[in-house]
């Protein structure tokens, strides 16, 4: 990254040397020779990094650091978007007391003069790597928030269960979230974590159905060095990683009985053993669990422990399926269409009244997840700014619509019985048909689907669809009819 680095020192030779080094490293430099100018530049230019001398005219380096620290810790900052730039302290009189004071005020490093060019290069790179990592974490957090998003809906059944979840969030009790697949159990679990006093700590989700039973214990509890072949060092599990935060056990109904007994111990006394370990590990985490299975029936069948069920279900939240909260469909549709803009298309779509009526008539076996997929598909395939019923392609049979002509077609090319398999097959068919109807001209095919050319090409690569018309069979090669004959 090309960074803007502020150099603050009253020695012109040091300023020049640092400025040359910063420029040589490919960064932009700003300079100040006194504390007053330094504060002004920090506020107006918002540098990525500050190299700050301690002995300065007007304000000392520590006084500048103190002012930056105080401005960031005001109860009601005037500029919520402001942040303290990472600061490296420079001094010719380095003492342990000064270093400790600087670090307490937020300095990221402390170096003494004289220093070499190589030394300052290492220090700058280290500080900038930390900045890049912090920004990456911020981006990932934002992507995660966008992915799970806010909870949308005002249906009476749904809001009653949501109020129960919010009330439970303030305590440390376990919460069991029940509901069909696609009803938003993880979204509610993340909301409970966000409402809780642990919201600044990690939220770690573990899908008990997605991880093989033999590996799930290691995933949760970690292992000691030498616990099994390939265990070359101690590795923490998800529970340790979530220390102080929340562990969300999704699809808890698929957990094996042997592992259920280990989990019960953690819930009872907050201790566990790593795989291959002999010493217990104490932890401080809050557990949330979710399942789409009937756990009481699983107890009767002997596949789920009754004592674990009562430990988990201190408070139970049952999310209604989408067919029982059809009044929320307009709000959900509006939210998903706004989010679909991030797919790379520039258009904004609205739902026609007829399309909303069609959504309300459908039974939604895949619940909210299916609704999101249907609306995303309609957003991509609709040629205009209004989504009509024919763009939704909703039917109990395997019938959809032609994205180019807007006419119903029968999908013989879609294989598989699962929803996602059928969606993948339909998506491939749409792209291939657009290419065929536009003589394999990718630009025209993309325009026909309302897609940007670059995004259309990306989809072809992802789905391994050839972007050029297949070559006709060679005349010299026998046809299948000739072979059969």
C-alpha positions in Angstrom: 0.0 0.0 0.0 1.1 3.6 -0.7 0.9 5.3 2.6 0.9 9.0 3.7 3.5 9.3 6.4 3.9 12.4 8.6 7.5 13.1 9.9 7.7 15.3 12.9 11.2 16.4 14.1 12.9 19.7 14.8 16.3 18.5 13.4 16.3 19.3 9.6 18.9 16.7 8.9 16.8 13.9 10.4 13.7 15.2 8.7 15.5 15.1 5.3 16.9 11.6 5.9 13.5 10.2 6.9 11.8 12.0 4.0 14.3 10.4 1.6 13.8 7.0 3.1 10.0 7.3 3.0 10.1 8.4 -0.7 12.5 5.7 -1.6 10.1 3.2 -0.1 7.4 4.5 -2.4 5.3 6.4 0.1 4.1 10.0 0.4 5.8 12.2 3.1 4.5 15.1 5.1 6.8 17.1 7.4 6.4 19.3 10.5 9.1 20.8 12.8 7.0 21.6 15.9 4.1 20.2 17.8 1.5 22.8 16.7 2.1 22.1 13.0 2.1 18.4 13.7 -1.4 18.5 15.4 -2.7 20.6 12.5 -1.5 18.1 9.9 -2.8 15.1 11.8 -6.2 16.7 11.9 -6.3 18.0 8.3 -4.3 15.4 6.3 -5.2 12.3 8.3 -1.8 10.5 7.7 -1.6 6.7 7.7 1.5 6.7 10.0 3.3 9.3 12.2 7.0 9.3 12.9 7.1 11.5 16.0 10.1 13.0 17.9 9.6 13.4 21.6 11.6 16.7 22.1 9.7 19.3 20.0 9.0 23.1 20.2 5.5 24.2 21.4 4.2 20.7 22.2 6.3 17.7 23.0 5.8 14.4 21.3 4.2 12.9 24.4 1.8 15.9 24.7 0.8 15.4 21.0 0.3 11.7 21.8 -1.8 12.6 24.9 -4.0 14.9 22.9 -4.6 12.3 20.2 -5.4 9.7 22.9 -7.8 12.0 24.7 -9.7 12.9 21.6 -10.2 9.2 20.8 -11.6 8.5 24.3 -14.1 11.3 24.7 -17.6 10.2 25.7 -19.1 11.9 22.7 -16.4 12.6 20.0 -17.2 15.4 17.7 -16.1 13.3 14.7 -17.1 9.7 15.1 -15.2 8.8 12.0 -11.9 10.0 13.3 -9.2 7.7 14.4 -5.8 7.9 16.0 -3.1 7.2 13.4 -0.4 4.6 14.3 2.5 6.5 15.8 6.2 5.5 16.1 8.1 7.6 18.7 11.6 8.8 18.0 14.0 10.0 20.7 17.7 10.5 21.5 17.1 10.0 25.2 15.4 6.6 25.3 14.4 5.3 28.7 12.2 2.5 29.8 9.8 5.0 31.6 9.4 7.0 28.4 8.8 3.9 26.3 6.2 2.6 28.7 4.4 6.0 28.8 4.4 6.2 25.0 3.0 2.7 24.7 0.3 3.5 27.3 -0.8 6.5 25.2 -1.1 4.3 22.0 2.3 4.4 20.3 3.0 1.3 18.2 6.8 1.4 18.5 9.6 3.3 20.2 13.1 3.7 18.6 16.1 5.6 19.8 18.4 7.8 17.7 20.7 7.3 15.9 19.0 4.7 13.7 19.9 3.2 10.4 17.9 3.4 7.2 17.3 -0.4 7.3 16.1 -0.2 10.8 13.5 2.5 10.0 12.4 0.6 6.9 11.7 -2.4 9.1 9.8 -0.3 11.6 7.7 1.4 8.9 6.9 -1.9 7.1 5.8 -3.5 10.4 3.5 -0.6 11.2 2.0 -0.5 7.7 1.4 -4.3 7.8 -0.5 -3.8 11.0 -2.6 -1.1 9.4 -3.3 -3.3 6.3 -4.4 -6.1 8.6 -6.7 -3.8 10.6 -8.3 -2.6 7.4 -8.7 -6.2 6.1 -10.4 -7.2 9.4 -12.7 -4.2 9.0 -13.6 -5.2 5.5 -14.3 -8.8 6.5 -16.4 -7.6 9.4 -18.4 -5.4 7.0 -18.8 -8.2 4.5 -20.0 -10.5 7.3 -22.5 -7.9 8.5 -23.7 -7.4 4.9 -24.0 -11.2 4.4 -26.2 -11.8 7.5 -27.5 -8.2 7.6 -30.3 -6.9 9.8 -33.3 -8.8 10.9 -36.2 -7.8 8.6 -39.8 -8.5 9.4 -42.8 -7.3 11.6 -44.9 -10.5 11.6 -46.4 -11.0 15.0 -45.2 -14.6 15.5 -41.7 -13.7 14.4 -41.4 -10.5 16.5 -42.6 -12.4 19.6 -39.8 -14.9 19.2 -37.4 -12.1 18.4 -38.3 -10.3 21.6 -37.7 -13.5 23.6 -34.2 -13.8 22.0 -33.4 -10.2 22.8 -34.5 -10.6 26.4 -32.3 -13.7 26.7 -29.3 -12.0 25.2 -28.4 -10.0 28.3 -27.7 -13.2 30.3 -25.2 -16.0 29.8 -27.8 -18.8 29.5 -27.8 -21.1 26.5 -30.4 -20.5 23.9 -31.7 -23.2 21.5 -33.0 -21.8 18.2 -35.4 -24.0 16.4 -36.8 -23.7 12.9 -36.8 -25.2 9.4 -33.9 -24.9 7.1 -33.5 -21.4 5.7 -35.6 -19.6 8.4 -32.6 -17.4 9.6 -31.4 -19.3 12.6 -27.8 -18.1 12.3 -28.9 -14.5 11.7 -30.8 -14.6 15.0 -27.9 -16.2 16.7 -25.6 -13.4 15.5 -28.2 -10.9 16.7 -28.3 -12.4 20.2 -24.5 -12.1 20.3 -24.7 -8.5 19.1 -27.3 -7.7 21.8 -25.2 -9.3 24.6 -22.4 -7.9 26.7 -20.0 -10.2 24.8 -20.6 -8.4 21.5 -17.0 -7.1 21.3 -15.6 -10.7 21.6 -15.6 -13.4 18.9 -18.6 -15.0 17.5 -17.6 -18.5 16.3 -20.0 -20.7 14.3 -19.6 -24.4 14.0 -21.8 -26.4 11.6 -22.1 -29.8 13.3 -23.5 -31.4 10.2 -20.9 -30.1 7.8 -17.9 -31.5 9.7 -17.2 -35.3 9.8 -18.0 -36.8 13.2 -14.4 -37.9 13.7 -13.1 -34.4 13.2 -15.8 -32.4 15.0 -14.2 -33.1 18.5 -10.9 -31.7 17.3 -12.6 -28.8 15.7 -14.3 -27.9 19.0 -11.7 -28.7 21.6 -8.4 -28.6 19.7 -5.6 -31.0 20.3 -2.2 -31.4 21.9 1.1 -32.0 20.1 1.4 -35.7 19.2 -2.3 -36.5 19.8 -2.4 -38.1 16.4 -0.4 -38.5 13.3 0.3 -35.1 11.9 -0.3 -33.2 15.2 3.1 -31.5 15.2 2.0 -28.7 17.6 -0.8 -27.8 20.0 -3.8 -26.3 18.2 -6.7 -24.5 19.9 -10.2 -25.5 19.0 -13.2 -23.2 18.3 -14.1 -23.0 21.9 -10.7 -21.6 22.9 -10.7 -19.2 19.9 -14.1 -17.8 21.1 -12.8 -17.1 24.6 -15.0 -14.4 26.2 -17.4 -14.6 23.3 -20.1 -16.8 21.8 -20.0 -20.3 20.3 -22.9 -21.1 17.9 -23.4 -24.8 17.4 -25.5 -25.0 14.2 -27.3 -28.3 13.4 -26.7 -29.6 16.9 -29.1 -32.4 16.2 -26.5 -34.1 14.0 -23.8 -34.3 16.7 -22.8 -37.9 17.8 -23.8 -39.2 21.2 -20.1 -39.6 22.3 -19.4 -35.9 21.5 -22.7 -34.9 23.2 -21.3 -36.2 26.5 -18.1 -34.0 26.1 -20.2 -31.0 25.3 -22.4 -31.6 28.3 -19.3 -31.3 30.5 -18.4 -28.0 29.0 -21.9 -26.6 29.6 -21.9 -27.8 33.2 -18.6 -26.5 34.4 -17.0 -24.6 31.5 -14.0 -27.0 31.3 -12.9 -29.5 28.7 -9.9 -31.6 27.5 -8.1 -31.1 24.3 -7.8 -34.2 22.1 -4.8 -36.1 23.6 -4.7 -33.8 26.6 -4.6 -34.8 30.3 -5.1 -31.3 31.9 -8.5 -29.7 31.8 -8.9 -26.3 30.1 -11.1 -23.7 31.7 -13.1 -21.5 29.3 -15.5 -18.6 29.4 -17.9 -18.8 26.5 -21.6 -18.5 25.9 -23.2 -21.2 23.9 -26.0 -20.9 21.4 -27.4 -23.9 19.4 -29.7 -24.4 16.5 -31.4 -27.3 14.7 -34.1 -28.0 12.2 -34.7 -31.4 13.8 -37.3 -32.5 16.4 -34.9 -33.1 19.4 -37.7 -34.5 21.6 -38.3 -37.2 19.0 -34.6 -37.7 18.7 -34.5 -38.3 22.5 -37.2 -41.0 22.2 -35.2 -42.6 19.3 -32.1 -42.6 21.5 -30.0 -40.3 19.1 -29.9 -37.3 21.4 -29.2 -37.0 25.1 -32.1 -35.8 27.2 -29.8 -34.1 29.8 -28.0 -32.2 27.0 -31.3 -31.1 25.6 -32.3 -29.5 28.9 -28.9 -27.8 29.2 -29.3 -26.3 25.8 -32.9 -25.4 25.9 -32.8 -23.1 28.9 -34.5 -20.7 26.6 -36.0 -21.9 23.3 -36.7 -19.6 20.3 -38.8 -21.1 17.5 -38.6 -19.3 14.2 -41.8 -19.6 12.1 -41.4 -20.7 8.4 -41.8 -18.1 5.7 -45.3 -19.5 4.7 -46.5 -18.5 8.2 -45.1 -14.9 7.9 -46.1 -14.0 4.3 -46.9 -10.5 5.4 -43.1 -10.0 5.7 -42.4 -10.8 2.1 -42.6 -7.2 0.8 -40.1 -6.0 3.4 -37.8 -9.0 2.7 -38.1 -8.5 -1.0 -37.1 -4.9 -0.7 -34.1 -5.7 1.4 -32.8 -8.5 -0.8 -33.2 -6.4 -4.0 -31.2 -3.6 -2.4 -28.5 -6.1 -1.5 -28.5 -7.6 -5.0 -27.1 -4.3 -6.4 -23.7 -5.5 -5.0 -23.7 -8.3 -7.6 -22.1 -5.9 -10.1 -25.1 -4.6 -12.0 -25.9 -0.9 -12.0 -29.7 -1.2 -12.2 -32.2 -0.9 -9.4 -35.3 -3.1 -9.5 -38.7 -2.9 -7.9 -41.4 -5.5 -7.5 -44.7 -5.1 -9.3 -47.9 -5.8 -7.3 -48.5 -8.9 -9.4 -45.0 -10.2 -8.6 -45.6 -9.6 -4.9 -48.9 -11.5 -5.2 -47.1 -14.4 -6.9 -44.5 -14.5 -4.0 -47.4 -14.6 -1.5 -49.0 -17.6 -3.3 -45.9 -19.7 -3.2 -45.3 -22.2 -0.3 -41.5 -21.5 0.1 -40.1 -24.9 1.1 -36.7 -23.3 1.3 -37.9 -20.4 3.4 -36.0 -17.1 3.4 -32.9 -18.6 1.8 -35.0 -19.7 -1.2 -36.7 -16.3 -1.4 -33.3 -14.6 -1.6 -32.2 -16.9 -4.3 -35.4 -16.4 -6.3 -35.1 -12.6 -6.1 -31.4 -12.6 -6.9 -32.2 -14.6 -10.0 -35.1 -12.3 -11.0 -32.9 -9.3 -10.4 -30.3 -10.6 -12.8 -32.7 -11.9 -15.5 -35.3 -9.1 -15.6 -34.6 -6.9 -18.6 -36.1 -3.7 -17.1 -36.4 -2.1 -13.7 -39.6 -3.8 -12.6 -39.7 -7.5 -11.7 -42.9 -9.2 -13.0 -44.3 -12.7 -12.2 -42.7 -14.2 -15.3 -39.2 -13.2 -14.0 -39.7 -15.1 -10.8 -40.2 -18.4 -12.5 -42.0 -19.9 -9.5 -43.7 -23.2 -10.0 -44.1 -26.5 -8.2 -42.9 -28.2 -11.4 -39.6 -27.8 -13.2 -40.9 -25.0 -15.4 -39.2 -21.7 -15.8 -39.1 -18.8 -18.2 -36.9 -17.8 -21.1 -34.7 -14.9 -19.9 -34.4 -13.5 -23.5 -38.0 -13.8 -24.8 -39.8 -13.8 -21.4 -41.8 -16.9 -22.4 -42.3 -20.1 -20.4 -40.1 -23.0 -21.3 -39.8 -26.6 -20.1 -36.4 -27.4 -18.6 -35.2 -30.7 -19.8 -31.6 -29.5 -19.4 -31.9 -29.1 -15.6 -30.8 -32.3 -13.8 -31.0 -33.1 -10.1 -33.8 -33.1 -7.6 -32.3 -30.7 -5.1 -33.2 -27.1 -5.2 -29.5 -25.9 -5.5 -28.8 -28.5 -8.2 -31.8 -27.3 -10.2 -30.8 -23.6 -9.7 -27.2 -24.4 -10.9 -28.6 -26.2 -13.9 -31.0 -23.4 -14.7 -28.2 -20.8 -14.4 -26.1 -22.7 -16.9 -29.0 -23.0 -19.3 -29.7 -19.3 -19.1 -26.1 -18.4 -20.0 -25.9 -21.0 -22.8 -29.2 -19.9 -24.4 -28.2 -16.2 -24.3 -25.0 -17.1 -26.2 -26.8 -19.3 -28.8 -29.5 -16.6 -29.4 -26.8 -13.9 -29.9 -24.6 -16.0 -32.3 -22.1 -16.5 -29.4 -21.4 -12.8 -29.2 -20.6 -12.3 -25.5 -21.2 -8.6 -25.5 -24.8 -8.9 -27.0 -25.5 -11.9 -24.7 -24.6 -9.9 -21.6 -26.7 -7.0 -22.8 -29.7 -9.3 -23.4 -29.4 -10.6 -19.8 -28.9 -7.1 -18.4 -25.4 -8.0 -17.2 -22.0 -6.2 -17.4 -19.7 -7.9 -19.9 -17.0 -8.5 -17.3 -19.5 -10.1 -14.9 -21.0 -12.3 -17.7 -17.5 -13.5 -18.6 -16.8 -14.3 -15.0 -19.9 -16.4 -14.8 -18.9 -18.3 -17.9 -15.5 -19.1 -16.3 -17.1 -20.1 -12.9 -19.5 -22.5 -14.6 -17.0 -23.7 -17.2 -19.1 -22.7 -20.1 -17.2 -22.3 -23.4 -17.5 -18.7 -24.6 -17.2 -19.7 -28.3 -19.4 -21.7 -30.5 -18.4 -25.4 -30.5 -16.8 -26.5 -33.7 -18.9 -28.8 -35.9 -17.9 -32.4 -36.0 -15.4 -33.3 -38.7 -17.0 -34.7 -41.9 -14.6 -37.6 -41.9 -15.6 -38.8 -38.5 -18.6 -41.2 -38.5 -21.8 -40.1 -36.9 -23.5 -42.0 -34.1 -26.2 -43.0 -36.5 -23.6 -44.5 -38.9 -22.0 -46.4 -36.0 -25.4 -47.8 -34.9 -26.2 -48.6 -38.5 
